[in-house]
């Protein structure tokens, strides 16, 4: 009776409470998708994932329950390759996926990887997806070279890649200086509206040249992220009269790797909140950009970040919290989340992991890259931005039927010179005369959008 | 690619209507879709197993309780309710559940124990001592044996089984403790159960000591 001792790691500091506050039906998922030039071969994709996984041990895991916390244990099996369904960003069925916490899907010429946030954040997900796509192209027989942008599969993973960077960058800070982030504060405006039928998630993706967005941002003296965040808030303000009663609170994840010089592939980001008080009538776009600018400038200040990191780690190091049994933690954290989201809810999330560097030799085989972030019950409309190959991709994922905010957002962009191309996963079937049309071939009545 | 002149955008995919303004698109050549399009029809409303079960459960229990009270016999309707509840657990958490076998076995062990112990206290009397003397030792011994066999034949799932097995082994000691404490009179089934549990535990220690320690470290990390 011989067997190997499976390796295990603690879930990183920021993600440790995710499995407790999110049920299996409401997982915190984001998707990174590569649109290839040719149709995807699922057999080759499976081989690519199989080859890449050992190089990325923090992804080759399954989640298990301990007495006090969840933990990751090495997964001895391989993930399943799924054909993409019409329900996008659907929960990951761990059982059907050999207990992997990320999911690999394909549809025609698109390869998509859905990550549960417990395993990694946007930047880590991008690195892993790049490696899978690179290996996929290699096995397919294309001549591609890593050019230092893809981790060599025969090199052992470095300790830094699987470290918990929150713990490694934790410095003791007096309790009075610890910042609890934006947990405290006013309740933000919530985007409400009739949900899409079947509780589906509507995705509208727009892509255009980075140069056009940079040029537009430059007019306001802003970066691309500041411009897009400001525009998102402005769109909410302009299309919702009720938004004028409560502040618009936009959550913006900040990647901490550059600030702390970390190469971890696990979670290492925290969320800052751009808040715009909107009681004044006739606010201009500039106001929202200034709100974002002010917030982001403060958010990337190393001493402020250290205080926030200290706050997160301190909570985790607290012996009282540590020793609460897992079932009790479930009740406490889930109730805490409900209370906070009821009284301190935010309006939306905009994430921008930035520019994805892919090797020049890969570029001819990759048509577009996009990212999507699951909308939650509170933030019913989220936006994910990603750039690659001089192209920026902006993806809105929504639970509500209404597309006014998205329409306004893109109309401002086109008005400022962006050459937008859109894709939607949801059949808009109301024609211009207002009559309900029928889906091609389905013969079923479709909802009005 | 199709074009919406109203929004001044290109639209990809097999759609006729602009996703933003809902005006008709001018269809281009390439209309291949990037996303699988969500087509929504009228979903068939399925009646869940839970609804059917609870309907049957409450009707059956009320009828039995009514007859029970009318006939003025002992409360046999409680047994009916207990058996139905067990059937529910059996179907829901064992047959339909996707959990692995170790969880199912553990759940069955606990639920069966609870049902018999509850019956022992509801129908308190000398005729019910068999619950502690025979039923519980048999349940724990069989459960421990199954865990022992599972671990032996499905070595790679050791880490999935071991914690549940340890709990069952601990439960297996209870009948012997009850016998030594003079709560029950018949001791042979309890001793057999104890012996089986010790045997299974020793086999874990001898064959998988290193693994056992690692597993305990994982499970109890704070």
Interface residues (C-beta under 8 A of the other chain):
Chain A: X1 X2 X3 X5 X6 X8 X10 X35 X64 X65 X66 X67 X68 X69 X71 X73 X76 X84 X85 X86 X87 X88 X95 X107 X108 X110 X197 X198 X200 X202 X203 X204 X205 X206 X319 X322 X323 X368 X403 X406 X407 X410 X411 X414 X420 X421 X422 X423 X424 X425 X426 X427 X428 X429 X430 X431 X432 X437 X439 X440 X442 X444 X445 X446 X447 X449
Chain B: X1 X7 X8 X9 X10 X11 X12 X13 X14 X15 X16 X17 X18 X19 X20 X21 X22 X23 X24 X32 X33 X34 X35 X36 X37 X38 X39 X40 X41 X42 X43 X98 X151 X152 X155 X156 X158 X159 X207 X208 X210 X211 X214 X218 X219 X220 X221 X222
